[in-house]
Amino acid sequence: MKRFYQDKTYIFFLIILLTVSYLRSPDIFNDGRFWGEDGSLYFQNAIKNSFFDNFFQIYTPTSGYYNLFPRIVALVSSSFALEVSALINVYLSFMPLIYIFFLIFYNDSYLFKNLTQRFLLSILVITCPTFVPEVWVNSVNAQIYLSVSALLILYAKNNNNLIFNS
């Protein structure tokens, strides 16, 4: 398998997918936003509490579950100015989706055999009903992207060669 920067076809498709992702919600990528618990719970607690209090306390408004990714995103975005912290939240929440694209295009998998199948799967990931604007690029619903990543990793032919090693 080639390194990811050597295949210009994959880079071209990645640019197309990133452009389509941006065009789905340009306001979110330009202005940023906190959606639901992103701002009212995780970001607010990251600002008010210390690192350990924010990271290890299980808050009752989230029904007692421990959602790690929104806490990490809130900790990182709270270290920036309030004017840009919503943008940091959006772009950090977009990273799992970019990781999915890399997993689709640069890993050998039992799920897809050729470039057409890879491109169709990546289009399906963007247009799937679970990626409606309400759950699009926010940290609370990034667990959807992370579960798709886990599925792609599960069906990878060579787990020692995930993306960057060849």
For each residue, the residues with C-beta under 8 A, 3 or more apart:
1: 106 107 108 161 166
2: 6 7 166
3: 6 164 166
4: 7 10 11 102 105 106 163 164
5: 11
6: 2 3
7: 2 4 10 11
8: 11 12
9: 12 13 115
10: 4 7 13 14 105 106 115
11: 4 5 7 8 14 15
12: 8 9 15 16
13: 9 10 16 17 105 115 118 119 122
14: 10 11 17 18 101 102 105
15: 11 12 18 19
16: 12 13 19 20
17: 13 14 20 21 101 122 123 126
18: 14 15 21 22 98 101
19: 15 16 22 23
20: 16 17 23 24 126
21: 17 18 24 94 97 126
22: 18 19 25 26 29
23: 19 20 26
24: 20 21 126 133 136
25: 22 28 29 133 136 137
26: 22 23 29 30
27: 30 31
28: 25 31 32 33 90 133 136 137
29: 22 25 26 90 91 94 137
30: 26 27
31: 27 28 86 87
32: 28 84 85 86 87 88 89 90
33: 28 38 86 89 90 138
34: 38 39 40 43 86 89 138
35: 38 39 134 138 140
36: 39 40 138 140
37: 40 41 42 61 62 70 140
38: 33 34 35 41 42 43 70 73 74 89 138 139 140
39: 34 35 36 42 43 44 86
40: 34 36 37 43 44
41: 37 38 44 45 59 61 62
42: 37 38 39 45 46 70 71 73 74 139 140
43: 34 38 39 40 46 47 74 77 78 85 89
44: 39 40 41 47 48
45: 41 42 48 49 53 54 57 59 74
46: 42 43 49 54 71 74 75 77 78
47: 43 44 78
48: 44 45
49: 45 46 53 54 57
50: 53 54
51: 54 55 75
52: 55 56
53: 45 49 50 56 57
54: 45 46 49 50 51 57 71 74 75
55: 51 52 71 75
56: 52 53
57: 45 49 53 54
58: 62 64 65 66
59: 41 45 62
60: 63 64
61: 37 41
62: 37 41 58 59 65 67
63: 60
64: 58 60
65: 58 62
66: 58
67: 62 70 71 140 143
68: 71 72
69: 72 73 96 139 142 143 146
70: 37 38 42 67 73 74 139 140 142
71: 42 46 54 55 67 68 74 75
72: 68 69 75 76
73: 38 42 69 70 76 77 88 89 92 93 139 142
74: 38 42 43 45 46 54 70 71 77 78 89 139
75: 46 51 54 55 71 72 78 79
76: 72 73 79 80 88 92
77: 43 46 73 74 80 85 86 88 89 92
78: 43 46 47 74 75 85
79: 75 76
80: 76 77 84 85 88
81: 84 85
82: 85
83:
84: 32 80 81 87 88
85: 32 43 77 78 80 81 82 88 89
86: 31 32 33 34 39 77 89 90
87: 31 32 84 90 91
88: 32 73 76 77 80 84 85 91 92
89: 32 33 34 38 43 73 74 77 85 86 92 93 138 139
90: 28 29 32 33 86 87 93 94 137 138
91: 29 87 88 94 95 137
92: 73 76 77 88 89 95 139
93: 73 89 90 96 137 138 139 142
94: 21 29 90 91 97 98 137
95: 91 92 98 99
96: 69 93 99 100 142 145 146 149
97: 21 94 100 101 125 137 145
98: 18 94 95 101 102
99: 95 96 102 103 145 149
100: 96 97 103 104 122 125 145 148 149 152
101: 14 17 18 97 98 104 105 122 125
102: 4 14 98 99 105 106 107 163
103: 99 100 106 107 149 152 153 156 162 163
104: 100 101 107 109 112 118 121 122 125 152
105: 4 10 13 14 101 102 118 122
106: 1 4 10 102 103 163
107: 1 102 103 104 152 156 157 158 161 162 163
108: 1 156 157 158 161
109: 104 112 152 155 156 157
110: 155 156 157
111: 117 121 152 155
112: 104 109 117 118 121
113: 117
114: 117 118
115: 9 10 13 118 119
116: 119 120
117: 111 112 113 114 120 121
118: 13 104 105 112 114 115 121 122
119: 13 115 116 122 123
120: 116 117 123 124
121: 104 111 112 117 118 124 125
122: 13 17 100 101 104 105 118 119 125 126
123: 17 119 120 126 127
124: 120 121 127 128
125: 97 100 101 104 121 122 128 131 148
126: 17 20 21 24 122 123 131
127: 123 124 131
128: 124 125 131
129: 132
130: 135 144
131: 125 126 127 128 135 136 144
132: 129 135 136
133: 24 25 28 136
134: 35
135: 130 131 132 138 141 144
136: 24 25 28 131 132 133
137: 25 28 29 90 91 93 94 97
138: 33 34 35 36 38 89 90 93 135 141 142
139: 38 42 69 70 73 74 89 92 93 142
140: 35 36 37 38 42 67 70 143
141: 135 138 144
142: 69 70 73 93 96 138 139 145 146
143: 67 69 140 146 147
144: 130 131 135 141 147 148
145: 96 97 99 100 142 148 149
146: 69 96 142 143 149 150
147: 143 144 150 151
148: 100 125 144 145 151 152
149: 96 99 100 103 145 146 152 153
150: 146 147 153 154
151: 147 148 154 155
152: 100 103 104 107 109 111 148 149 155 156
153: 103 149 150 156 159 162
154: 150 151
155: 109 110 111 151 152
156: 103 107 108 109 110 152 153 159 161 162
157: 107 108 109 110
158: 107 108 161
159: 153 156 162
160: 165
161: 1 107 108 156 158 165 166
162: 103 107 153 156 159 165
163: 4 102 103 106 107
164: 3 4
165: 160 161 162
166: 1 2 3 161
